[in-house]
């Protein structure tokens, strides 16, 4: 658009208000996206941590670790837990990282890749890691018996699922911001 001649005060005010409205809506979209991403990430971290702690406190995990190997009961328990919780893997392993369970049966008996030091010391490992099933958000927690760490449990959710959850929030974010833009434009 080419303007010729002097502009009125009203047109200057309209341009300034339009720029302010665009900046406010843009900042709102950015802030809402950041907040939604934080919520999705926190929810994934809470989910894998809670499921891992539940599995670590189970009799199935303790019994398999006491026996020193995978048991049919442990495998069935890990599979049921994974399916019921919507997680992508539930791995019960020794403190040295030898897997007793894995969604891919060929990987049972192999070594767990990733951080376990904090869990072996009785704490929690929470990380994003690319393991045998691809990128995931995962937690590793200790299995204890009489105050001693006897094994570890790792539970994870694929990063693709976390991204899908965030993408599912986009319509809400965009709709609210389009509504704000419409109100600002109408004003």
Residue pairs with C-beta under 8 A, 6 or more apart in sequence:
17 184
17 187
21 181
21 184
21 185
22 181
24 180
24 184
25 177
25 180
25 181
25 184
28 176
28 177
28 180
29 173
29 174
29 177
32 173
32 176
32 177
33 173
36 166
36 169
36 173
37 166
40 162
40 165
40 166
40 169
41 137
41 162
43 165
44 137
44 157
44 161
44 162
44 165
45 126
45 137
45 139
47 85
47 86
47 87
47 157
48 87
48 126
48 137
48 138
48 139
48 155
48 156
48 157
49 124
49 126
49 139
49 141
49 155
51 81
51 85
51 87
51 90
51 139
51 155
52 90
52 139
52 140
52 141
52 153
52 154
52 155
53 141
53 153
54 81
55 61
55 77
55 78
55 81
55 90
55 92
55 153
55 155
56 141
56 142
56 143
56 144
56 152
56 153
57 143
58 77
60 71
60 73
60 74
60 77
60 78
61 74
61 77
61 92
61 143
61 151
61 153
62 143
62 145
62 150
63 71
63 73
63 74
64 70
64 71
64 73
64 74
64 92
64 100
65 92
65 94
65 100
65 143
65 145
65 150
65 151
66 145
66 150
69 100
70 100
70 101
70 108
70 109
71 100
74 92
74 100
74 101
75 101
78 90
78 91
78 92
78 101
79 90
79 103
81 87
81 90
82 88
82 89
82 90
82 103
85 155
86 157
86 161
87 155
87 156
87 157
88 103
88 133
88 136
88 156
88 157
88 158
88 161
89 102
89 103
89 133
89 136
89 138
89 154
89 155
89 156
90 101
90 153
90 154
90 155
91 99
91 100
91 101
91 102
91 112
91 153
91 154
91 155
92 99
92 100
92 101
92 143
92 151
92 152
92 153
93 99
93 100
93 112
93 151
93 152
93 153
93 154
94 100
94 151
94 152
95 116
95 120
95 149
95 150
95 151
95 152
96 111
97 111
97 112
97 113
97 116
97 152
98 109
98 110
98 111
98 112
99 107
99 108
99 109
99 110
99 111
99 112
100 108
100 151
101 108
102 108
102 110
102 132
103 133
104 132
104 133
107 132
112 131
112 152
112 154
113 129
113 131
113 132
114 125
114 127
114 129
114 131
114 138
114 140
114 154
115 125
115 127
115 129
115 140
116 125
116 140
116 152
117 125
118 124
118 125
118 140
119 125
119 140
119 141
119 142
119 149
119 152
120 142
120 149
120 152
121 149
122 142
122 144
122 149
123 142
124 139
124 140
124 141
125 138
125 139
125 140
125 141
126 137
126 138
126 139
127 137
127 138
127 140
128 135
128 136
128 137
128 138
128 159
129 135
129 136
129 138
129 156
130 136
131 138
131 156
133 156
133 158
134 158
134 159
134 160
135 158
135 159
135 160
136 156
136 157
136 158
136 159
137 156
137 157
137 159
137 162
138 154
138 155
138 156
138 157
139 154
139 155
139 156
140 152
140 153
140 154
141 152
141 153
141 154
142 149
142 151
142 152
142 153
143 149
143 150
143 151
143 152
143 153
144 150
